[in-house]
């Protein structure tokens, strides 16, 4: 499989790891939009949120548990945002399900550009 995130998980492409367990891998985004910008990805390849099913949904709740843990560690006490893009129109550029944990500054009230 020619998946960027699968290669990062396998150690074929370097990343700045911030968390890892048997289900997920988390690393700093190389183009951060805020002081804290971490990508949290399942180790098992799931193309997008559109492919979440009863067979793989346990990893999603675990990702949110990890996000809460990382937010506490990064002292994002004033809030943070968790974002996933699904499909081309949403801006998904890597077709491996991933969640952006973003915080460390005021992120604004709008979710999308106008």
Backbone bond lengths (Angstrom), bond angles and torsions (degrees), N, CA, C in turn:
res aa  C-N    CA-C-N  psi(-1)  N-CA   C-N-CA  omega(-1)  CA-C   N-CA-C  phi
1 X - - - 1.456 - - 1.532 108.68 -
2 X 1.290 116.30 137.38 1.465 121.61 -178.52 1.525 110.06 -101.81
3 X 1.322 116.43 59.52 1.462 122.41 -176.92 1.522 109.57 -106.40
4 X 1.319 116.58 123.38 1.456 122.54 -179.64 1.527 111.69 -53.71
5 X 1.330 117.56 -48.25 1.457 119.96 -176.25 1.529 111.88 -71.22
6 X 1.321 118.26 -33.35 1.467 120.01 174.96 1.534 109.59 -63.21
7 X 1.331 116.68 -37.60 1.464 120.67 178.24 1.527 111.25 -68.69
8 X 1.326 117.20 -35.84 1.472 120.76 176.40 1.529 109.43 -65.22
9 X 1.325 117.50 -45.93 1.469 121.47 178.74 1.525 110.49 -59.17
10 X 1.331 116.37 -40.70 1.464 121.47 -178.76 1.524 113.03 -74.67
11 X 1.338 117.67 -8.09 1.451 121.58 -179.40 1.517 113.98 82.98
12 X 1.332 116.92 9.81 1.466 121.27 179.64 1.529 111.79 -77.32
13 X 1.331 116.30 -24.96 1.467 122.92 177.32 1.526 106.58 -124.14
14 X 1.329 117.91 130.28 1.469 119.84 -177.04 1.531 112.43 -68.80
15 X 1.321 114.52 150.78 1.459 121.94 174.91 1.518 107.63 -151.72
16 X 1.319 115.84 165.62 1.456 120.89 176.00 1.527 107.49 -100.16
17 X 1.322 114.76 92.64 1.465 121.19 -176.43 1.520 110.36 -67.85
18 X 1.348 115.37 136.21 1.454 120.61 173.26 1.525 111.87 -116.47
19 X 1.341 116.47 -16.10 1.468 120.42 179.25 1.525 109.09 -164.11
20 X 1.331 114.96 145.91 1.462 119.59 173.97 1.517 109.30 -156.08
21 X 1.330 116.06 139.20 1.457 121.49 169.53 1.529 106.91 -143.74
22 X 1.310 117.65 -165.41 1.463 119.38 -175.65 1.523 113.80 -71.90
23 X 1.343 118.01 -16.35 1.465 121.07 -176.97 1.521 114.93 -107.38
24 X 1.345 116.83 -31.76 1.465 119.81 -172.87 1.524 111.72 -136.57
25 X 1.316 113.51 161.80 1.458 122.73 175.59 1.525 106.16 -133.57
26 X 1.323 117.39 135.51 1.458 121.59 179.50 1.520 109.12 -129.43
27 X 1.333 115.44 138.70 1.457 120.51 -177.22 1.520 110.15 -150.46
28 X 1.329 116.04 159.44 1.459 120.96 179.16 1.518 110.66 -69.59
29 X 1.329 115.92 136.07 1.461 121.29 176.07 1.530 109.18 -67.16
30 X 1.330 117.08 139.52 1.471 119.60 -178.78 1.522 112.72 -77.44
31 X 1.329 117.39 -14.42 1.468 122.25 175.63 1.522 109.17 -126.68
32 X 1.326 117.64 70.29 1.470 119.67 -174.22 1.522 113.07 -66.11
33 X 1.336 114.96 144.04 1.463 121.43 176.99 1.528 111.41 -103.64
34 X 1.324 116.18 -1.52 1.465 122.24 -179.84 1.532 107.10 -154.95
35 X 1.330 116.94 167.89 1.466 119.37 179.59 1.538 113.39 -55.30
36 X 1.315 117.16 -35.47 1.463 121.61 173.72 1.521 107.26 -114.37
37 X 1.319 116.54 120.41 1.467 122.07 177.00 1.526 107.16 -147.43
38 X 1.316 114.11 97.23 1.470 121.96 -175.28 1.525 108.77 -114.35
39 X 1.320 116.26 137.24 1.460 121.56 172.19 1.516 108.44 -97.60
40 X 1.323 115.79 131.83 1.462 122.06 177.67 1.517 106.77 -117.54
41 X 1.338 116.09 121.60 1.464 120.06 -173.84 1.527 110.59 -129.81
42 X 1.336 116.43 144.88 1.467 118.26 172.95 1.518 109.63 -72.29
43 X 1.325 116.55 144.61 1.463 119.62 177.80 1.526 110.97 -70.50
44 X 1.312 116.13 -32.58 1.463 119.75 175.61 1.525 107.98 -78.76
45 X 1.311 117.20 131.93 1.460 120.52 -177.91 1.530 111.01 -67.66
46 X 1.313 115.40 119.96 1.464 124.53 170.71 1.517 103.76 -128.04
47 X 1.315 118.02 124.86 1.466 120.76 -171.76 1.527 113.96 -64.46
48 X 1.323 117.31 -41.22 1.467 120.10 -177.45 1.520 109.28 -164.74
49 X 1.323 116.16 177.28 1.462 121.21 177.28 1.528 111.41 -61.65
50 X 1.324 117.04 -24.16 1.464 120.62 178.89 1.531 111.76 -67.33
51 X 1.330 117.52 -14.30 1.463 120.91 -178.84 1.527 113.09 -104.97
52 X 1.326 116.89 12.13 1.465 119.76 176.09 1.526 107.92 -73.53
53 X 1.327 114.96 132.79 1.470 120.56 -178.04 1.530 109.03 -140.00
54 X 1.315 116.15 177.53 1.465 119.62 177.88 1.526 110.89 -64.34
55 X 1.320 117.64 -24.37 1.457 120.91 179.79 1.533 113.15 -75.66
56 X 1.332 118.21 -25.57 1.470 119.72 -176.72 1.531 113.87 -123.68
57 X 1.313 118.29 5.77 1.466 120.29 -172.89 1.530 114.16 -71.57
58 X 1.311 118.68 -18.96 1.467 119.76 179.67 1.529 111.17 -60.49
59 X 1.317 116.68 -32.69 1.464 119.44 179.94 1.534 111.20 -66.49
60 X 1.317 117.02 -28.06 1.474 119.98 -179.44 1.529 110.12 -68.00
61 X 1.322 117.50 -46.90 1.469 118.31 177.96 1.525 110.05 -63.26
62 X 1.316 117.26 -36.11 1.469 120.12 177.93 1.530 111.01 -64.98
63 X 1.330 117.29 -38.63 1.467 120.81 177.55 1.527 110.10 -59.56
64 X 1.324 117.39 -41.42 1.463 119.91 179.19 1.535 111.42 -69.72
65 X 1.319 118.00 -32.91 1.463 120.52 173.85 1.527 109.98 -63.49
66 X 1.326 116.73 -43.80 1.462 121.42 178.61 1.525 109.98 -64.96
67 X 1.324 117.45 -41.20 1.465 120.84 178.74 1.532 110.48 -59.60
68 X 1.323 117.43 -43.60 1.467 120.65 179.15 1.528 110.68 -63.87
69 X 1.324 117.18 -41.03 1.465 121.77 178.17 1.524 110.38 -62.48
70 X 1.336 117.10 -47.37 1.462 120.50 -179.58 1.520 111.65 -65.56
71 X 1.327 117.32 -38.44 1.471 120.72 178.05 1.526 110.81 -61.15
72 X 1.332 116.43 -40.00 1.468 119.50 176.56 1.523 110.78 -65.45
73 X 1.334 116.32 -45.18 1.464 120.30 -179.80 1.523 112.12 -61.60
74 X 1.328 116.52 -35.84 1.465 121.48 -178.80 1.525 112.17 -87.67
75 X 1.343 116.33 4.09 1.464 123.45 177.46 1.527 112.36 57.38
76 X 1.319 115.87 46.52 1.469 121.01 177.72 1.526 109.76 -88.07
77 X 1.329 114.74 53.57 1.458 121.94 -174.39 1.525 113.36 -65.97
78 X 1.328 117.97 -26.37 1.464 121.11 -179.80 1.518 112.47 -85.74
79 X 1.314 117.52 -2.93 1.451 121.12 176.68 1.510 113.05 126.68
80 X 1.308 113.92 166.50 1.457 122.08 179.34 1.524 107.97 -158.86
81 X 1.299 114.77 168.84 1.461 121.60 179.81 1.523 108.30 -123.05
82 X 1.330 116.28 141.40 1.457 122.59 172.79 1.517 106.64 -119.94
83 X 1.337 115.85 123.88 1.461 121.08 -173.80 1.521 109.99 -131.00
84 X 1.331 116.42 138.92 1.451 121.07 167.30 1.522 107.91 -133.16
85 X 1.301 116.03 138.67 1.458 121.95 177.84 1.522 107.93 -102.81
86 X 1.322 115.98 141.49 1.460 120.57 -177.49 1.517 109.34 -129.41
87 X 1.316 116.80 103.55 1.460 121.73 177.31 1.516 113.27 93.82
88 X 1.308 114.33 167.89 1.467 122.44 -175.67 1.529 112.90 -60.16
89 X 1.329 118.13 -45.93 1.468 120.16 -178.63 1.519 112.91 -63.54
90 X 1.310 117.26 -23.69 1.463 121.26 178.54 1.523 112.08 -89.48
91 X 1.333 116.69 -5.70 1.453 120.23 178.00 1.519 114.40 92.14
92 X 1.330 118.04 17.40 1.461 119.37 177.58 1.515 109.01 -70.62
93 X 1.326 116.30 115.65 1.466 120.35 -177.10 1.530 112.51 -102.72
94 X 1.331 117.19 -23.77 1.458 121.17 174.74 1.524 106.72 -116.03
95 X 1.304 115.71 122.59 1.469 120.03 -174.61 1.527 111.49 -89.48
96 X 1.322 112.41 60.55 1.462 124.30 171.47 1.519 103.25 -141.23
97 X 1.313 117.10 120.73 1.461 121.29 -177.18 1.518 110.33 -47.74
98 X 1.327 116.25 130.32 1.457 120.93 177.71 1.518 109.59 -151.92
99 X 1.309 114.08 150.53 1.457 121.98 179.93 1.522 108.34 -119.82
100 X 1.326 116.18 133.01 1.458 122.87 176.34 1.522 107.72 -92.96
101 X 1.316 117.29 122.91 1.458 123.12 170.70 1.522 105.55 -100.25
102 X 1.335 115.76 114.10 1.464 121.44 -171.66 1.518 109.32 -125.60
103 X 1.330 117.03 133.53 1.458 120.17 177.81 1.513 111.56 -176.26
104 X 1.322 113.73 -170.83 1.455 120.15 179.29 1.514 113.70 98.45
105 X 1.322 116.77 0.63 1.469 122.75 174.61 1.519 107.60 -160.79
106 X 1.341 116.40 169.24 1.459 120.34 175.43 1.527 108.41 -68.04
107 X 1.311 116.62 125.52 1.465 121.50 -175.02 1.520 113.85 -96.07
108 X 1.304 117.32 -4.07 1.459 119.67 -179.53 1.514 111.37 90.53
109 X 1.316 113.88 171.59 1.466 119.51 -175.73 1.528 112.42 -98.71
110 X 1.302 118.11 -17.55 1.468 121.31 -176.87 1.517 111.13 -90.39
111 X 1.298 116.19 140.95 1.456 121.36 178.50 1.520 111.90 -90.48
112 X 1.333 117.34 -26.75 1.467 120.43 -178.86 1.512 109.82 -135.25
113 X 1.334 114.79 159.84 1.460 120.52 176.06 1.517 109.35 -73.30
114 X 1.293 116.03 151.66 1.478 119.23 176.69 1.497 110.65 -102.38
